[in-house]
Amino acid sequence: MTERGHYVVRPLEAASWDAFAELVERNNGIYGGCWCIAYHTAYERGVSDPRSLKEELVRAGQAHAALVFDDSGAAQGWCQYGSPEELALRHLREYGKDPPPRADWRIACIFVDKAHRNQGIARAALAGAIDQIARAGGGLVEAIPEVTAGREAQGRFLFTATVELFEQSGFERVRQVGKHAWIVSRQVEPAAG
């Protein structure tokens, strides 16, 4: 558990599953029923039940996220991360043309409850994920967010938040892989102790 501003960040795990599930259900399953499962390599579109598979992976310790709670104890957002073996990325065709150095961790999704956007939850979730990655031994972390400076971007389509947020958190741009999408990366040092 980490405090970030007036938020508390906890790992997504069996003990926090119910809070995560309540947040997803409150937001119509996330993007029409995704349950933040679409980037998991275990997911088979049209075969897997998103909710059941996500719960199975969480309870088995094979799904990772920094879950952000407000001062009332309700979950309001998360930052999903995992190894490249656990999580795929968007823009894989372009990514594969000139792949960057192999990452130890990927950030595949950041989500904030519709009624709580623009309140620092995505920032707290990203910082929480970085803290959890440091406690898990650190390493090279990558993501594919979108540049929003100078353009109107609808938040519901920013699955991995913004390049600007990642840059404010110490990530650097590696290479552009889509009209607005960039590979960003950051080396995270292992947590002391």
C-alpha positions as CSV (number, residue, x, y, z in Angstrom):
1,M,0.0,0.0,0.0
2,T,1.3,3.4,-1.0
3,E,-0.1,6.8,-0.4
4,R,-0.1,9.2,-3.4
5,G,-1.6,12.6,-2.6
6,H,-5.0,11.9,-1.1
7,Y,-5.2,8.5,-2.8
8,V,-4.1,5.1,-1.6
9,V,-2.6,2.7,-4.1
10,R,-2.7,-1.1,-3.6
11,P,-1.8,-4.0,-5.8
12,L,-4.5,-5.7,-7.6
13,E,-4.7,-9.1,-6.0
14,A,-7.2,-11.5,-4.5
15,A,-7.8,-9.2,-1.5
16,S,-8.6,-6.2,-3.7
17,W,-10.5,-8.1,-6.4
18,D,-14.0,-7.1,-5.2
19,A,-13.0,-3.4,-5.3
20,F,-11.6,-3.8,-8.8
21,A,-14.7,-5.7,-10.0
22,E,-17.0,-3.0,-8.5
23,L,-15.1,-0.3,-10.4
24,V,-15.3,-2.3,-13.7
25,E,-19.0,-3.0,-13.2
26,R,-19.7,0.6,-12.4
27,N,-18.1,1.5,-15.8
28,N,-20.1,-1.0,-17.9
29,G,-17.3,-3.6,-18.0
30,I,-14.8,-1.1,-19.4
31,Y,-14.9,-0.4,-23.1
32,G,-17.9,-2.6,-23.6
33,G,-16.8,-5.5,-21.5
34,C,-13.0,-5.7,-21.8
35,W,-12.4,-6.1,-18.1
36,C,-8.8,-5.0,-18.8
37,I,-8.1,-8.4,-20.3
38,A,-7.6,-7.7,-24.0
39,Y,-3.8,-7.3,-23.8
40,H,-3.3,-10.4,-21.7
41,T,-1.6,-13.1,-23.8
42,A,-3.9,-15.7,-22.1
43,Y,-6.9,-14.0,-23.6
44,E,-8.6,-15.6,-26.7
45,R,-11.0,-13.2,-28.4
46,G,-14.4,-14.8,-28.7
47,V,-13.4,-17.8,-26.6
48,S,-12.4,-16.4,-23.2
49,D,-14.9,-14.9,-20.8
50,P,-13.2,-11.6,-19.9
51,R,-14.4,-11.3,-16.3
52,S,-13.7,-14.9,-15.4
53,L,-10.3,-15.0,-17.0
54,K,-9.3,-11.7,-15.4
55,E,-10.3,-13.0,-11.9
56,E,-8.5,-16.3,-12.5
57,L,-5.3,-14.5,-13.5
58,V,-5.5,-12.1,-10.6
59,R,-6.1,-14.9,-8.1
60,A,-3.2,-16.8,-9.6
61,G,-0.8,-13.8,-9.3
62,Q,-0.6,-13.6,-13.2
63,A,-2.3,-10.2,-13.6
64,H,-0.7,-7.0,-12.1
65,A,-2.0,-3.5,-11.5
66,A,-1.7,-0.6,-9.2
67,L,-5.3,0.0,-8.0
68,V,-6.1,3.6,-6.8
69,F,-8.6,4.1,-3.9
70,D,-10.1,7.4,-3.0
71,D,-10.6,8.6,0.6
72,S,-13.9,6.8,0.9
73,G,-12.2,3.5,0.1
74,A,-13.7,3.1,-3.4
75,A,-11.4,2.1,-6.3
76,Q,-11.3,4.8,-9.0
77,G,-8.7,3.6,-11.4
78,W,-5.7,1.5,-12.1
79,C,-2.5,1.0,-14.1
80,Q,-2.0,-2.5,-15.5
81,Y,1.5,-3.8,-15.9
82,G,3.2,-7.1,-16.5
83,S,6.0,-9.0,-18.2
84,P,6.1,-9.2,-22.0
85,E,5.1,-12.8,-21.6
86,E,1.9,-11.7,-19.8
87,L,0.9,-8.6,-21.8
88,A,1.0,-7.7,-25.5
89,L,0.9,-4.1,-26.8
90,R,-1.0,-2.1,-29.4
91,H,0.8,-1.3,-32.7
92,L,2.7,-4.6,-32.6
93,R,3.2,-4.7,-36.4
94,E,5.0,-1.3,-36.4
95,Y,6.7,-2.1,-33.1
96,G,8.2,-5.3,-34.6
97,K,9.7,-3.5,-37.6
98,D,12.5,-2.0,-35.4
99,P,11.9,-3.4,-31.9
100,P,13.5,-1.5,-29.0
101,P,15.7,-3.3,-26.4
102,R,13.6,-6.0,-24.7
103,A,11.7,-4.7,-21.8
104,D,11.3,-6.5,-18.4
105,W,7.9,-4.9,-17.9
106,R,5.0,-3.4,-19.9
107,I,2.3,-1.0,-19.0
108,A,-0.6,-1.9,-21.2
109,C,-3.6,0.0,-19.8
110,I,-4.5,2.9,-17.5
111,F,-8.1,3.4,-16.7
112,V,-9.9,6.0,-14.6
113,D,-13.6,6.0,-13.6
114,K,-15.5,8.4,-15.9
115,A,-16.7,10.6,-13.0
116,H,-13.2,10.9,-11.6
117,R,-11.0,11.9,-14.5
118,N,-8.7,14.9,-14.4
119,Q,-8.2,14.5,-10.6
120,G,-4.7,12.9,-10.6
121,I,-5.8,9.3,-10.5
122,A,-3.9,8.2,-13.6
123,R,-0.8,9.9,-12.2
124,A,-1.2,8.1,-8.9
125,A,-1.8,4.8,-10.7
126,L,1.3,5.1,-12.9
127,A,3.4,6.1,-9.9
128,G,2.0,3.1,-8.0
129,A,2.8,0.7,-10.8
130,I,6.4,2.0,-10.9
131,D,6.6,1.5,-7.1
132,Q,5.3,-2.1,-7.5
133,I,7.7,-2.8,-10.3
134,A,10.6,-1.5,-8.2
135,R,9.5,-3.8,-5.3
136,A,9.4,-6.7,-7.8
137,G,13.1,-6.1,-8.8
138,G,12.8,-3.1,-11.2
139,G,14.0,-3.2,-14.8
140,L,13.2,-1.7,-18.2
141,V,9.6,-0.6,-18.5
142,E,7.9,0.2,-21.7
143,A,4.5,1.5,-22.8
144,I,2.8,2.9,-25.9
145,P,0.8,6.0,-25.0
146,E,-0.4,8.8,-27.2
147,V,0.7,12.4,-27.7
148,T,-2.1,14.8,-26.9
149,A,-0.3,18.1,-26.9
150,G,-1.8,20.3,-29.7
151,R,-4.8,18.1,-30.4
152,E,-8.2,17.2,-28.9
153,A,-8.1,13.6,-27.8
154,Q,-11.1,11.9,-26.2
155,G,-10.0,10.4,-22.9
156,R,-12.0,7.2,-23.5
157,F,-9.6,6.3,-26.3
158,L,-6.4,6.9,-24.3
159,F,-6.0,3.3,-23.1
160,T,-2.5,3.9,-22.0
161,A,-2.8,7.6,-21.0
162,T,-0.6,10.2,-22.6
163,V,3.0,10.5,-23.6
164,E,3.1,13.7,-21.6
165,L,2.1,11.9,-18.4
166,F,4.8,9.2,-18.9
167,E,7.4,11.9,-19.6
168,Q,6.5,13.7,-16.4
169,S,7.1,10.3,-14.7
170,G,10.6,9.9,-16.1
171,F,9.9,8.0,-19.3
172,E,11.6,8.9,-22.6
173,R,10.3,8.6,-26.1
174,V,11.9,5.8,-28.1
175,R,10.1,5.7,-31.4
176,Q,6.8,6.6,-33.0
177,V,4.6,3.6,-34.0
178,G,1.3,5.2,-34.9
179,K,-0.1,8.6,-35.9
180,H,0.0,9.7,-32.2
181,A,1.4,6.7,-30.5
182,W,5.0,6.4,-29.2
183,I,7.0,3.7,-27.5
184,V,8.3,5.2,-24.2
185,S,10.6,3.5,-21.7
186,R,12.2,4.0,-18.4
187,Q,14.7,2.1,-16.3
188,V,13.3,1.5,-12.8
189,E,15.8,0.7,-10.1
190,P,15.0,-2.1,-7.6
191,A,13.5,-0.9,-4.3
192,A,15.9,-0.7,-1.5
193,G,15.6,-3.2,1.3
